[in-house]
Amino acid sequence: MSEEIFVRFARKPYRLDEVIAAARDTNDPGRRVNIIETKVLSAEEYDAFTNSLLQDHAWLAGKGGYLNLKCQVIEVTAPDRQTLYVDPSGSAYGRYVGVRVSEPTCRYPDVRVYLLDRKANRMSIIKQAHRAAMKEGVPKEEIKAFVAEASSGDREQLIAACERWFFCI
Protein backbone atom coordinates (compact mmCIF):
# COMPACT_ATOMS: atom_id res chain seq x y z
CA MET A 1 0.00 0.00 0.00
CA SER A 2 1.28 3.46 -0.79
CA GLU A 3 -1.53 5.98 -1.09
CA GLU A 4 -0.50 9.65 -1.15
CA ILE A 5 -2.57 12.18 0.84
CA PHE A 6 -2.17 15.49 2.71
CA VAL A 7 -1.96 15.44 6.51
CA ARG A 8 -1.67 18.25 9.05
CA PHE A 9 0.50 17.08 11.98
CA ALA A 10 0.92 17.88 15.64
CA ARG A 11 4.47 17.35 16.91
CA LYS A 12 4.77 15.13 19.98
CA PRO A 13 1.14 15.47 21.02
CA TYR A 14 0.13 13.89 24.28
CA ARG A 15 -3.59 13.58 23.57
CA LEU A 16 -6.01 13.56 20.65
CA ASP A 17 -7.29 17.09 21.38
CA GLU A 18 -3.82 18.46 20.55
CA VAL A 19 -3.93 16.69 17.17
CA ILE A 20 -7.39 18.10 16.42
CA ALA A 21 -6.23 21.62 17.38
CA ALA A 22 -3.25 21.34 15.01
CA ALA A 23 -5.58 20.16 12.23
CA ARG A 24 -7.50 23.44 12.51
CA ASP A 25 -4.37 25.56 11.88
CA THR A 26 -5.11 26.95 8.43
CA ASN A 27 -1.63 28.50 8.24
CA ASP A 28 -0.34 24.96 7.78
CA PRO A 29 -1.19 23.48 4.36
CA GLY A 30 -0.30 20.02 5.55
CA ARG A 31 2.31 17.64 4.25
CA ARG A 32 2.13 15.22 1.38
CA VAL A 33 2.57 11.74 2.88
CA ASN A 34 2.57 8.11 1.81
CA ILE A 35 0.47 5.62 3.76
CA ILE A 36 2.69 2.58 4.15
CA GLU A 37 0.54 0.54 6.52
CA THR A 38 -2.89 0.54 8.15
CA LYS A 39 -3.32 -0.41 11.81
CA VAL A 40 -6.91 -1.33 12.72
CA LEU A 41 -7.69 -0.95 16.41
CA SER A 42 -10.79 -1.65 18.45
CA ALA A 43 -12.54 1.43 19.85
CA GLU A 44 -11.06 0.67 23.28
CA GLU A 45 -7.52 0.27 21.90
CA TYR A 46 -7.89 3.50 19.89
CA ASP A 47 -9.08 5.41 22.98
CA ALA A 48 -6.14 4.10 25.01
CA PHE A 49 -3.74 5.03 22.18
CA THR A 50 -5.12 8.58 21.80
CA ASN A 51 -5.15 9.23 25.55
CA SER A 52 -1.37 8.84 25.68
CA LEU A 53 0.18 9.27 22.24
CA LEU A 54 3.69 9.47 23.71
CA GLN A 55 3.51 5.89 25.00
CA ASP A 56 5.56 3.30 23.08
CA HIS A 57 3.79 0.74 20.88
CA ALA A 58 5.60 -2.18 19.27
CA TRP A 59 3.58 -1.75 16.04
CA LEU A 60 5.11 1.73 15.54
CA ALA A 61 8.73 0.83 16.30
CA GLY A 62 11.23 1.62 13.55
CA LYS A 63 8.66 2.92 11.08
CA GLY A 64 7.94 6.28 9.50
CA GLY A 65 10.41 8.94 8.50
CA TYR A 66 11.19 10.04 4.96
CA LEU A 67 11.80 7.98 1.84
CA ASN A 68 12.44 9.77 -1.48
CA LEU A 69 11.47 13.10 0.15
CA LYS A 70 8.04 11.74 1.15
CA CYS A 71 6.91 11.26 4.73
CA GLN A 72 5.94 7.64 5.46
CA VAL A 73 2.96 7.21 7.81
CA ILE A 74 0.90 4.52 9.48
CA GLU A 75 -2.85 4.98 9.12
CA VAL A 76 -4.65 4.24 12.43
CA THR A 77 -8.35 3.39 12.27
CA ALA A 78 -11.08 2.22 14.62
CA PRO A 79 -14.86 1.95 14.37
CA ASP A 80 -16.60 5.34 14.83
CA ARG A 81 -13.29 7.15 15.43
CA GLN A 82 -11.27 9.80 13.55
CA THR A 83 -8.65 8.20 11.28
CA LEU A 84 -5.18 9.28 12.35
CA TYR A 85 -1.85 9.27 10.51
CA VAL A 86 1.27 8.61 12.55
CA ASP A 87 4.90 9.23 11.66
CA PRO A 88 6.95 7.79 14.52
CA SER A 89 10.15 8.74 12.63
CA GLY A 90 11.84 5.53 13.72
CA SER A 91 10.58 5.70 17.30
CA ALA A 92 7.86 3.59 18.88
CA TYR A 93 5.51 6.45 19.86
CA GLY A 94 3.40 9.01 18.02
CA ARG A 95 6.12 11.57 17.36
CA TYR A 96 4.00 13.22 14.63
CA VAL A 97 0.27 12.52 14.65
CA GLY A 98 -2.17 14.15 12.26
CA VAL A 99 -5.40 14.07 10.33
CA ARG A 100 -6.11 14.18 6.63
CA VAL A 101 -6.79 17.58 5.08
CA SER A 102 -7.80 18.59 1.57
CA GLU A 103 -5.06 19.01 -0.94
CA PRO A 104 -4.12 22.64 -1.42
CA THR A 105 -5.13 24.06 -4.77
CA CYS A 106 -1.76 25.61 -5.57
CA ARG A 107 0.75 23.87 -7.85
CA TYR A 108 3.49 23.34 -5.22
CA PRO A 109 1.88 23.26 -1.75
CA ASP A 110 5.13 22.22 -0.05
CA VAL A 111 6.72 25.54 -1.06
CA ARG A 112 5.78 28.19 1.48
CA VAL A 113 5.94 31.85 0.59
CA TYR A 114 5.38 34.35 3.37
CA LEU A 115 3.34 37.30 2.17
CA LEU A 116 2.60 38.65 5.63
CA ASP A 117 4.41 41.84 4.72
CA ARG A 118 2.24 42.70 1.74
CA LYS A 119 4.18 45.95 1.38
CA ALA A 120 7.43 44.19 0.56
CA ASN A 121 8.75 45.12 -2.85
CA ARG A 122 8.06 42.88 -5.83
CA MET A 123 11.64 41.68 -6.29
CA SER A 124 11.98 40.60 -2.66
CA ILE A 125 8.79 38.53 -2.97
CA ILE A 126 10.00 36.91 -6.20
CA LYS A 127 13.41 36.17 -4.66
CA GLN A 128 11.81 34.65 -1.56
CA ALA A 129 9.56 32.43 -3.72
CA HIS A 130 12.55 31.46 -5.90
CA ARG A 131 14.65 30.45 -2.86
CA ALA A 132 11.78 28.48 -1.30
CA ALA A 133 11.08 26.66 -4.59
CA MET A 134 14.77 25.76 -5.03
CA LYS A 135 14.92 24.48 -1.44
CA GLU A 136 11.90 22.20 -2.03
CA GLY A 137 13.33 20.81 -5.28
CA VAL A 138 11.00 22.45 -7.80
CA PRO A 139 12.45 21.90 -11.30
CA LYS A 140 14.38 24.90 -12.65
CA GLU A 141 12.14 25.15 -15.72
CA GLU A 142 9.11 25.49 -13.46
CA ILE A 143 10.81 28.18 -11.38
CA LYS A 144 11.65 30.10 -14.58
CA ALA A 145 8.00 29.86 -15.66
CA PHE A 146 6.87 31.16 -12.26
CA VAL A 147 9.34 34.07 -12.37
CA ALA A 148 8.20 34.98 -15.89
CA GLU A 149 4.54 34.94 -14.83
CA ALA A 150 5.16 36.79 -11.56
CA SER A 151 7.27 39.48 -13.27
CA SER A 152 4.89 40.13 -16.15
CA GLY A 153 2.28 42.26 -14.41
CA ASP A 154 1.52 44.57 -11.54
CA ARG A 155 1.69 43.80 -7.83
CA GLU A 156 -1.76 42.16 -7.74
CA GLN A 157 -0.75 39.81 -10.56
CA LEU A 158 2.44 38.96 -8.66
CA ILE A 159 0.44 37.99 -5.53
CA ALA A 160 -2.02 35.98 -7.65
CA ALA A 161 0.86 34.14 -9.35
CA CYS A 162 2.42 33.31 -5.98
CA GLU A 163 -0.92 31.95 -4.76
CA ARG A 164 -1.38 29.83 -7.90
CA TRP A 165 2.08 28.32 -7.68
CA PHE A 166 2.88 28.09 -3.95
CA PHE A 167 1.28 27.93 -0.52
CA CYS A 168 1.19 31.55 0.61
CA ILE A 169 0.91 32.72 4.19
HUURSUL-V916616 format. One record per pair of residues at least 24 apart in sequence whose C-alpha atoms are under 10 Angstrom apart, sorted by sequence separation. I is the first residue (numbers start at 0). J is the second residue. If there is no record, write none. Layout:
BEGIN
I&J / I&J
END
This chain:
BEGIN
5&29 / 6&30 / 7&31 / 62&86 / 63&87 / 64&88 / 65&89 / 72&96 / 74&98 / 110&134 / 111&135 / 125&149 / 4&29 / 5&30 / 6&31 / 7&32 / 62&87 / 63&88 / 64&89 / 72&97 / 107&132 / 110&135 / 124&149 / 125&150 / 4&30 / 5&31 / 6&32 / 36&62 / 59&85 / 61&87 / 62&88 / 63&89 / 64&90 / 109&135 / 110&136 / 4&31 / 5&32 / 6&33 / 35&62 / 36&63 / 48&75 / 59&86 / 60&87 / 61&88 / 62&89 / 63&90 / 109&136 / 110&137 / 122&149 / 3&31 / 4&32 / 5&33 / 35&63 / 59&87 / 60&88 / 61&89 / 62&90 / 63&91 / 107&135 / 109&137 / 121&149 / 122&150 / 3&32 / 4&33 / 34&63 / 59&88 / 60&89 / 61&90 / 62&91 / 121&150 / 2&32 / 3&33 / 4&34 / 33&63 / 45&75 / 59&89 / 60&90 / 61&91 / 62&92 / 107&137 / 1&32 / 2&33 / 3&34 / 15&46 / 18&49 / 45&76 / 46&77 / 59&90 / 60&91 / 61&92 / 63&94 / 64&95 / 1&33 / 2&34 / 3&35 / 14&46 / 33&65 / 45&77 / 55&87 / 59&91 / 60&92 / 63&95 / 121&153 / 125&157 / 132&164 / 0&33 / 1&34 / 2&35 / 14&47 / 15&48 / 16&49 / 32&65 / 33&66 / 44&77 / 45&78 / 52&85 / 57&90 / 58&91 / 59&92 / 60&93 / 121&154 / 124&157 / 125&158 / 128&161 / 132&165 / 0&34 / 1&35 / 2&36 / 14&48 / 15&49 / 16&50 / 18&52 / 42&76 / 43&77 / 46&80 / 49&83 / 53&87 / 56&90 / 57&91 / 58&92 / 59&93 / 120&154 / 124&158 / 131&165 / 0&35 / 1&36 / 13&48 / 14&49 / 15&50 / 35&70 / 36&71 / 37&72 / 38&73 / 39&74 / 40&75 / 41&76 / 42&77 / 43&78 / 45&80 / 55&90 / 56&91 / 57&92 / 122&157 / 0&36 / 13&49 / 14&50 / 15&51 / 32&68 / 33&69 / 34&70 / 35&71 / 36&72 / 37&73 / 38&74 / 39&75 / 40&76 / 41&77 / 42&78 / 45&81 / 55&91 / 56&92 / 118&154 / 121&157 / 125&161 / 128&164 / 0&37 / 12&49 / 13&50 / 14&51 / 15&52 / 31&68 / 32&69 / 33&70 / 34&71 / 35&72 / 36&73 / 37&74 / 38&75 / 39&76 / 40&77 / 41&78 / 42&79 / 45&82 / 54&91 / 55&92 / 56&93 / 117&154 / 121&158 / 124&161 / 128&165 / 12&50 / 13&51 / 14&52 / 31&69 / 32&70 / 33&71 / 34&72 / 35&73 / 36&74 / 37&75 / 38&76 / 39&77 / 40&78 / 41&79 / 42&80 / 45&83 / 53&91 / 54&92 / 55&93 / 128&166 / 12&51 / 13&52 / 14&53 / 30&69 / 31&70 / 32&71 / 33&72 / 34&73 / 35&74 / 36&75 / 37&76 / 38&77 / 39&78 / 41&80 / 53&92 / 54&93 / 128&167 / 12&52 / 13&53 / 30&70 / 31&71 / 32&72 / 33&73 / 34&74 / 40&80 / 52&92 / 53&93 / 54&94 / 11&52 / 12&53 / 13&54 / 32&73 / 33&74 / 51&92 / 52&93 / 53&94 / 117&158 / 11&53 / 51&93 / 52&94 / 53&95 / 39&82 / 52&95 / 48&92 / 49&93 / 52&96 / 114&158 / 38&83 / 48&93 / 37&83 / 38&84 / 37&84 / 49&96 / 114&161 / 36&84 / 113&161 / 114&162 / 112&161 / 34&84 / 111&161 / 112&162 / 33&84 / 34&85 / 111&162 / 32&84 / 34&86 / 112&164 / 113&165 / 114&166 / 115&167 / 116&168 / 111&164 / 112&165 / 113&166 / 114&167 / 115&168 / 32&86 / 108&162 / 110&164 / 111&165 / 112&166 / 113&167 / 114&168 / 105&160 / 106&161 / 107&162 / 108&163 / 110&165 / 111&166 / 112&167 / 113&168 / 105&161 / 106&162 / 107&163 / 108&164 / 109&165 / 110&166 / 111&167 / 112&168 / 105&162 / 106&163 / 107&164 / 108&165 / 109&166 / 110&167 / 111&168 / 104&162 / 105&163 / 106&164 / 107&165 / 108&166 / 104&163 / 105&164 / 106&165 / 107&166 / 108&167 / 104&164 / 105&165 / 106&166 / 104&165 / 105&166 / 19&81 / 103&165 / 104&166 / 105&167 / 103&166 / 6&70 / 19&83 / 18&83 / 3&69 / 6&72 / 15&81 / 3&70 / 30&97 / 32&99 / 68&135 / 3&71 / 15&83 / 29&97 / 31&99 / 68&136 / 3&72 / 29&98 / 30&99 / 31&100 / 1&71 / 29&99 / 30&100 / 1&72 / 29&100 / 31&102 / 28&100 / 29&101 / 30&102 / 28&101 / 29&102 / 30&103 / 22&96 / 28&102 / 29&103 / 8&83 / 21&96 / 22&97 / 23&98 / 28&103 / 8&84 / 9&85 / 10&86 / 11&87 / 21&97 / 22&98 / 28&104 / 6&83 / 7&84 / 8&85 / 18&95 / 19&96 / 20&97 / 21&98 / 22&99 / 23&100 / 31&108 / 6&84 / 8&86 / 18&96 / 19&97 / 22&100 / 30&108 / 31&109 / 5&84 / 6&85 / 17&96 / 18&97 / 19&98 / 29&108 / 30&109 / 13&93 / 17&97 / 18&98 / 28&108 / 29&109 / 11&92 / 12&93 / 13&94 / 15&96 / 27&108 / 28&109 / 11&93 / 12&94 / 14&96 / 15&97 / 27&109 / 28&110 / 10&93 / 11&94 / 12&95 / 13&96 / 28&111 / 9&93 / 10&94 / 11&95 / 12&96 / 27&111 / 9&94 / 10&95 / 11&96 / 12&97 / 8&94 / 9&95 / 10&96 / 8&95 / 9&96 / 10&97 / 7&95 / 8&96 / 9&97 / 7&96 / 8&97 / 9&98 / 6&96 / 7&97 / 8&98 / 6&97 / 7&98 / 8&99 / 5&97 / 6&98 / 7&99 / 5&98 / 6&99 / 7&100 / 5&99 / 6&100 / 7&101 / 4&99 / 5&100 / 6&101 / 4&100 / 5&101 / 6&102 / 4&101 / 5&102 / 4&102 / 5&103 / 5&108 / 28&166 / 27&166 / 28&167 / 26&166 / 27&167 / 28&168 / 26&167 / 27&168 / 26&168 / 25&168
END
